Amino acid sequence: MTTVEWYLVFTCVAVVLSQLPNLNSIAGISLIGAVTAVGYCTSIWMASVAQGTLQGVNYNPVRGGNSVGKTLDVFNAFGIIAFAFRGHNLILEIQ
């Protein structure tokens, strides 16, 4: 499907969902989304484990020797998480 066709599909879905009386009416859709997300993440890490490591690649992280380096490592981890979610509300749904 082209980008315009996907846009029309999502627009039609949004119009249908806007006709529901409250957010409790879409609890089933939220459940399907949650199950899909868990299944997708599980399949990704299972494929990663089944594939194994690459030959000649060192997976040991380089550690900072002082507290400043460790603090920057923590900020880097938060940045990676923020970049992965790109501002989506998935974190709010997990809570």
DSSP file (Angstrom, degrees, kcal/mol; ACC not computed):
  #  RESIDUE AA STRUCTURE BP1 BP2  ACC     N-H-->O    O-->H-N    N-H-->O    O-->H-N    TCO  KAPPA ALPHA  PHI   PSI    X-CA   Y-CA   Z-CA
    1    1 A M              0   0    0      0, 0.0     2,-0.1     0, 0.0     0, 0.0   0.000 360.0 360.0 360.0 148.4    0.0    0.0    0.0
    2    2 A T     >  -     0   0    0      1,-0.1     4,-2.2     4,-0.0     5,-0.2  -0.303 360.0-103.0 -81.7 171.6    1.1    3.5   -0.7
    3    3 A T  H  > S+     0   0    0      1,-0.2     4,-2.2     2,-0.2     5,-0.1   0.886 122.1  52.1 -62.6 -39.7    1.6    6.2    2.0
    4    4 A V  H  > S+     0   0    0      2,-0.2     4,-2.2     1,-0.2    -1,-0.2   0.897 108.5  50.8 -65.9 -39.9   -1.7    7.9    1.0
    5    5 A E  H  > S+     0   0    0      2,-0.2     4,-2.2     1,-0.2    -2,-0.2   0.909 110.4  49.0 -65.0 -41.7   -3.6    4.6    1.3
    6    6 A W  H  X S+     0   0    0     -4,-2.2     4,-2.6     1,-0.2     5,-0.2   0.902 109.4  53.4 -62.4 -39.7   -2.2    3.9    4.8
    7    7 A Y  H  X S+     0   0    0     -4,-2.2     4,-2.2     1,-0.2    -2,-0.2   0.910 109.2  48.5 -61.2 -42.3   -3.1    7.5    5.7
    8    8 A L  H  X S+     0   0    0     -4,-2.2     4,-2.4     2,-0.2    -1,-0.2   0.885 110.3  51.7 -66.1 -38.4   -6.7    6.9    4.6
    9    9 A V  H  X S+     0   0    0     -4,-2.2     4,-2.3     2,-0.2    -2,-0.2   0.951 112.7  44.3 -62.4 -48.9   -6.9    3.6    6.5
   10   10 A F  H  X S+     0   0    0     -4,-2.6     4,-2.3     1,-0.2    -2,-0.2   0.853 112.2  53.5 -66.8 -33.5   -5.7    5.2    9.7
   11   11 A T  H  X S+     0   0    0     -4,-2.2     4,-2.2    -5,-0.2    -1,-0.2   0.919 109.4  48.2 -65.4 -43.2   -8.1    8.1    9.2
   12   12 A C  H  X S+     0   0    0     -4,-2.4     4,-2.2     2,-0.2    -2,-0.2   0.904 111.7  49.6 -63.8 -41.2  -11.0    5.8    8.8
   13   13 A V  H  X S+     0   0    0     -4,-2.3     4,-2.7     1,-0.2    -1,-0.2   0.910 110.4  50.8 -63.5 -41.4  -10.0    3.9   11.9
   14   14 A A  H  X S+     0   0    0     -4,-2.3     4,-1.9     1,-0.2    -2,-0.2   0.891 109.6  50.4 -63.5 -39.6   -9.7    7.1   13.8
   15   15 A V  H  X S+     0   0    0     -4,-2.2     4,-0.5     2,-0.2    -1,-0.2   0.911 111.9  47.6 -65.3 -41.7  -13.2    8.2   12.7
   16   16 A V  H >< S+     0   0    0     -4,-2.2     3,-1.2     1,-0.2     4,-0.3   0.931 112.9  48.2 -64.5 -45.3  -14.7    4.9   13.7
   17   17 A L  H >< S+     0   0    0     -4,-2.7     3,-1.4     1,-0.3    -1,-0.2   0.812 103.0  62.5 -66.7 -28.9  -13.0    5.0   17.1
   18   18 A S  H 3< S+     0   0    0     -4,-1.9    -1,-0.3     1,-0.3    -2,-0.2   0.681  94.2  63.8 -70.5 -14.9  -14.1    8.6   17.7
   19   19 A Q  T << S+     0   0    0     -3,-1.2    -1,-0.3    -4,-0.5    -2,-0.2   0.580  79.8 103.6 -83.3  -9.3  -17.7    7.4   17.6
   20   20 A L  S <  S-     0   0    0     -3,-1.4     3,-0.0    -4,-0.3     6,-0.0  -0.449  76.6-127.8 -73.9 147.9  -17.3    5.3   20.7
   21   21 A P  S    S-     0   0    0      0, 0.0     2,-0.3     0, 0.0    -1,-0.1   0.847  77.4 -10.5 -69.5 -34.8  -18.8    6.8   23.9
   22   22 A N  S >  S-     0   0    0      1,-0.0     3,-1.2     0, 0.0     4,-0.3  -0.930  73.7 -92.2-154.6 177.1  -15.7    6.5   26.1
   23   23 A L  G >  S+     0   0    0     -2,-0.3     3,-1.3     1,-0.3    -1,-0.0   0.727 113.8  70.3 -72.0 -20.5  -12.2    5.1   26.4
   24   24 A N  G >  S+     0   0    0      1,-0.3     3,-1.3     2,-0.2    -1,-0.3   0.748  87.5  68.1 -66.3 -20.7  -13.4    2.0   28.2
   25   25 A S  G <  S+     0   0    0     -3,-1.2     3,-0.3     1,-0.3    -1,-0.3   0.721  98.8  49.1 -70.7 -20.2  -15.0    1.0   24.8
   26   26 A I  G <> S+     0   0    0     -3,-1.3     4,-2.2    -4,-0.3    -1,-0.3   0.131  75.2 109.6-105.3  20.8  -11.5    0.5   23.3
   27   27 A A  H <> S+     0   0    0     -3,-1.3     4,-2.2     1,-0.2    -1,-0.2   0.882  78.4  53.0 -62.2 -37.7  -10.2   -1.7   26.2
   28   28 A G  H  > S+     0   0    0     -3,-0.3     4,-2.4    -4,-0.2    -1,-0.2   0.890 108.0  49.8 -64.5 -39.0  -10.2   -4.7   23.9
   29   29 A I  H  > S+     0   0    0      2,-0.2     4,-2.3     1,-0.2    -1,-0.2   0.895 110.2  50.8 -66.0 -39.6   -8.2   -2.9   21.3
   30   30 A S  H  X S+     0   0    0     -4,-2.2     4,-2.4     2,-0.2    -2,-0.2   0.888 109.4  51.4 -64.3 -38.3   -5.7   -1.8   23.9
   31   31 A L  H  X S+     0   0    0     -4,-2.2     4,-2.7     2,-0.2     5,-0.2   0.923 109.2  49.8 -64.1 -43.7   -5.4   -5.4   25.1
   32   32 A I  H  X S+     0   0    0     -4,-2.4     4,-2.4     1,-0.2    -2,-0.2   0.913 111.4  49.8 -60.7 -42.1   -4.7   -6.6   21.5
   33   33 A G  H  X S+     0   0    0     -4,-2.3     4,-2.4     2,-0.2    -2,-0.2   0.895 111.1  48.9 -62.8 -40.9   -2.1   -3.9   21.2
   34   34 A A  H  X S+     0   0    0     -4,-2.4     4,-2.4     2,-0.2    -2,-0.2   0.921 112.5  47.0 -66.4 -43.8   -0.4   -4.9   24.5
   35   35 A V  H  X S+     0   0    0     -4,-2.7     4,-2.6     1,-0.2    -2,-0.2   0.903 112.6  50.7 -64.4 -40.4   -0.4   -8.6   23.5
   36   36 A T  H  X S+     0   0    0     -4,-2.4     4,-2.7    -5,-0.2    -2,-0.2   0.916 110.2  49.5 -62.5 -43.6    1.0   -7.7   20.1
   37   37 A A  H  X S+     0   0    0     -4,-2.4     4,-2.5     2,-0.2     5,-0.2   0.914 112.5  46.8 -63.2 -43.2    3.8   -5.6   21.6
   38   38 A V  H  X S+     0   0    0     -4,-2.4     4,-2.5     2,-0.2    -2,-0.2   0.918 113.9  48.5 -65.5 -42.5    4.8   -8.4   24.1
   39   39 A G  H  X S+     0   0    0     -4,-2.6     4,-2.5    -5,-0.2    -2,-0.2   0.904 111.8  49.2 -63.5 -41.3    4.7  -10.9   21.3
   40   40 A Y  H  X S+     0   0    0     -4,-2.7     4,-2.1     2,-0.2    -2,-0.2   0.942 113.3  45.6 -64.0 -47.9    6.8   -8.7   19.0
   41   41 A C  H  X S+     0   0    0     -4,-2.5     4,-2.3     1,-0.2     5,-0.2   0.897 113.1  51.1 -63.2 -39.8    9.4   -8.0   21.7
   42   42 A T  H  X S+     0   0    0     -4,-2.5     4,-2.3     1,-0.2    -1,-0.2   0.917 109.7  49.2 -64.5 -42.7    9.5  -11.7   22.6
   43   43 A S  H  X S+     0   0    0     -4,-2.5     4,-2.1     1,-0.2    -1,-0.2   0.871 110.4  52.6 -65.1 -35.0   10.1  -12.8   19.0
   44   44 A I  H  X S+     0   0    0     -4,-2.1     4,-2.0     2,-0.2    -2,-0.2   0.946 113.1  40.8 -66.7 -47.7   12.9  -10.2   18.6
   45   45 A W  H  X S+     0   0    0     -4,-2.3     4,-2.4     1,-0.2    -2,-0.2   0.851 114.1  53.6 -73.5 -29.2   14.9  -11.3   21.7
   46   46 A M  H  X S+     0   0    0     -4,-2.3     4,-2.6    -5,-0.2    -1,-0.2   0.910 109.8  48.0 -67.0 -39.8   14.2  -15.0   20.9
   47   47 A A  H  X S+     0   0    0     -4,-2.1     4,-2.1    -5,-0.2    -2,-0.2   0.885 111.4  51.5 -64.9 -37.3   15.6  -14.5   17.4
   48   48 A S  H  X S+     0   0    0     -4,-2.0     4,-1.5     2,-0.2    -2,-0.2   0.913 112.4  44.7 -65.0 -42.8   18.6  -12.7   18.8
   49   49 A V  H  < S+     0   0    0     -4,-2.4    -2,-0.2     1,-0.2    -1,-0.2   0.904 113.9  49.5 -68.3 -40.9   19.3  -15.5   21.3
   50   50 A A  H  < S+     0   0    0     -4,-2.6    -2,-0.2     1,-0.2    -1,-0.2   0.852 108.6  53.6 -67.3 -33.8   18.8  -18.2   18.6
   51   51 A Q  H  < S-     0   0    0     -4,-2.1    -1,-0.2    -5,-0.2    -2,-0.2   0.873  96.5-159.9 -69.2 -37.4   21.1  -16.4   16.2
   52   52 A G     <  -     0   0    0     -4,-1.5     2,-0.2    -5,-0.2    -1,-0.1  -0.293  29.9 -41.4  84.6-174.2   24.0  -16.2   18.6
   53   53 A T        -     0   0    0     -4,-0.1     2,-0.2     1,-0.1    -4,-0.0  -0.524  58.5-109.1 -90.8 157.4   26.9  -13.8   18.6
   54   54 A L    >   -     0   0    0     -2,-0.2     3,-1.1     1,-0.1     2,-0.2  -0.570  37.1-104.3 -82.7 147.8   29.0  -12.8   15.6
   55   55 A Q  T 3  S+     0   0    0      1,-0.2     3,-0.1    -2,-0.2    -1,-0.1  -0.509 101.4  14.0 -71.8 136.7   32.5  -14.1   15.2
   56   56 A G  T 3  S+     0   0    0      1,-0.2     2,-0.5    -2,-0.2    -1,-0.2   0.618  94.2 123.4  78.6  13.5   35.2  -11.5   15.9
   57   57 A V    <   -     0   0    0     -3,-1.1     2,-0.7     2,-0.0    -1,-0.2  -0.928  53.2-144.7-111.0 130.4   33.0   -9.0   17.7
   58   58 A N        -     0   0    0     -2,-0.5    -3,-0.0     1,-0.1     0, 0.0  -0.839  16.0-178.7 -94.6 117.2   33.7   -7.9   21.3
   59   59 A Y        +     0   0    0     -2,-0.7    -1,-0.1     2,-0.1    -2,-0.0   0.344  44.8 115.0 -96.9   4.9   30.5   -7.3   23.2
   60   60 A N        -     0   0    0      1,-0.1    -2,-0.1     0, 0.0     2,-0.1  -0.639  67.0-126.3 -77.7 126.0   32.2   -6.2   26.5
   61   61 A P        -     0   0    0      0, 0.0     2,-0.7     0, 0.0    -2,-0.1  -0.353  15.6-117.1 -72.5 152.6   31.3   -2.6   27.2
   62   62 A V        -     0   0    0     -2,-0.1     2,-0.3     0, 0.0     0, 0.0  -0.812  35.7-150.1 -87.5 118.2   34.0    0.0   27.8
   63   63 A R        -     0   0    0     -2,-0.7     2,-0.2     1,-0.0     7,-0.1  -0.687  10.9-121.6 -95.3 140.9   33.5    1.2   31.4
   64   64 A G        -     0   0    0     -2,-0.3     6,-0.0     1,-0.1    -1,-0.0  -0.573  15.4-143.0 -75.3 143.2   34.4    4.6   32.7
   65   65 A G  S    S+     0   0    0     -2,-0.2     2,-0.2     4,-0.0    -1,-0.1   0.665  75.8  46.8 -83.8 -16.2   36.8    4.6   35.5
   66   66 A N  S  > S-     0   0    0      1,-0.0     4,-1.7     0, 0.0     5,-0.1  -0.655  91.7 -99.9-122.8 178.1   35.4    7.4   37.5
   67   67 A S  H  > S+     0   0    0      1,-0.2     4,-2.3    -2,-0.2     5,-0.2   0.804 118.3  58.3 -70.0 -29.0   32.0    8.6   38.7
   68   68 A V  H  > S+     0   0    0      2,-0.2     4,-2.4     1,-0.2    -1,-0.2   0.929 106.6  48.4 -65.7 -43.6   31.6   11.2   35.9
   69   69 A G  H  > S+     0   0    0      1,-0.2     4,-1.8     2,-0.2    -2,-0.2   0.893 112.1  48.7 -62.3 -40.7   32.0    8.4   33.3
   70   70 A K  H  X S+     0   0    0     -4,-1.7     4,-1.8     2,-0.2    -1,-0.2   0.888 110.5  51.1 -67.7 -38.5   29.4    6.3   35.1
   71   71 A T  H  X S+     0   0    0     -4,-2.3     4,-2.2     1,-0.2    -2,-0.2   0.913 109.9  49.4 -64.3 -42.3   27.0    9.2   35.3
   72   72 A L  H  X S+     0   0    0     -4,-2.4     4,-2.3     1,-0.2    -1,-0.2   0.843 106.9  56.5 -65.5 -32.7   27.4    9.9   31.6
   73   73 A D  H  X S+     0   0    0     -4,-1.8     4,-2.0     2,-0.2    -1,-0.2   0.899 107.1  49.1 -63.4 -39.6   26.7    6.2   30.9
   74   74 A V  H  X S+     0   0    0     -4,-1.8     4,-2.2     2,-0.2    -2,-0.2   0.923 111.5  48.3 -65.7 -44.3   23.4    6.5   32.8
   75   75 A F  H  X S+     0   0    0     -4,-2.2     4,-2.2     1,-0.2    -2,-0.2   0.877 109.8  53.4 -63.3 -36.5   22.4    9.6   30.8
   76   76 A N  H  X S+     0   0    0     -4,-2.3     4,-2.2     2,-0.2    -1,-0.2   0.903 107.3  51.2 -63.7 -40.7   23.4    7.8   27.6
   77   77 A A  H  X S+     0   0    0     -4,-2.0     4,-2.2     2,-0.2    -2,-0.2   0.919 110.0  49.0 -62.9 -43.6   21.1    4.9   28.5
   78   78 A F  H  X S+     0   0    0     -4,-2.2     4,-2.6     1,-0.2    -1,-0.2   0.888 110.4  52.0 -62.6 -37.8   18.2    7.3   29.2
   79   79 A G  H  X S+     0   0    0     -4,-2.2     4,-2.4     2,-0.2    -2,-0.2   0.891 108.1  50.4 -65.3 -39.5   18.9    9.0   25.8
   80   80 A I  H  X S+     0   0    0     -4,-2.2     4,-2.2     2,-0.2    -2,-0.2   0.914 112.1  47.5 -64.4 -42.1   18.8    5.6   24.0
   81   81 A I  H  X S+     0   0    0     -4,-2.2     4,-2.1     2,-0.2     5,-0.2   0.927 112.8  48.5 -64.3 -44.9   15.5    4.8   25.6
   82   82 A A  H  X>S+     0   0    0     -4,-2.6     4,-1.8     1,-0.2     5,-0.5   0.888 112.6  48.7 -63.2 -38.4   14.1    8.2   24.8
   83   83 A F  H  <5S+     0   0    0     -4,-2.4    -1,-0.2     2,-0.2    -2,-0.2   0.871 109.1  53.4 -68.4 -36.2   15.3    7.9   21.2
   84   84 A A  H  <5S+     0   0    0     -4,-2.2    -2,-0.2     1,-0.2    -1,-0.2   0.902 116.3  37.3 -66.6 -40.2   13.8    4.4   20.9
   85   85 A F  H ><5S-     0   0    0     -4,-2.1     3,-2.0    -5,-0.1    -1,-0.2   0.711  90.2-156.1 -85.5 -20.0   10.3    5.5   22.0
   86   86 A R  T 3<5 -     0   0    0     -4,-1.8    -3,-0.1     1,-0.3    -4,-0.1   0.799  69.2 -51.8  50.0  37.3   10.6    8.9   20.1
   87   87 A G  T 3 <S+     0   0    0     -5,-0.5    -1,-0.3     1,-0.2    -4,-0.1   0.579  95.2 150.5  83.1   8.4    8.0   10.5   22.4
   88   88 A H    X   -     0   0    0     -3,-2.0     3,-0.6     1,-0.1    -1,-0.2  -0.301  54.8-122.1 -71.8 162.3    5.3    7.9   22.1
   89   89 A N  T 3> S+     0   0    0      1,-0.2     4,-1.6     2,-0.1     3,-0.2   0.196  82.8 108.2 -89.8  16.6    2.9    7.3   24.9
   90   90 A L  H 3> S+     0   0    0      1,-0.2     4,-2.0     2,-0.2    -1,-0.2   0.869  74.9  56.9 -62.5 -35.3    3.8    3.7   25.3
   91   91 A I  H <> S+     0   0    0     -3,-0.6     4,-1.6     1,-0.2    -1,-0.2   0.887 105.0  51.7 -63.5 -37.9    5.7    4.4   28.5
   92   92 A L  H  4 S+     0   0    0     -3,-0.2    -1,-0.2     1,-0.2    -2,-0.2   0.862 108.6  50.9 -67.0 -35.0    2.5    5.9   30.0
   93   93 A E  H  < S+     0   0    0     -4,-1.6    -1,-0.2     1,-0.2    -2,-0.2   0.857 105.9  55.6 -70.5 -33.9    0.5    2.7   29.0
   94   94 A I  H  <        0   0    0     -4,-2.0    -1,-0.2     1,-0.3    -2,-0.2   0.879 360.0 360.0 -65.9 -36.7    3.1    0.5   30.7
   95   95 A Q     <        0   0    0     -4,-1.6    -1,-0.3    -5,-0.2    -2,-0.2   0.525 360.0 360.0 -62.2 360.0    2.7    2.3   34.0
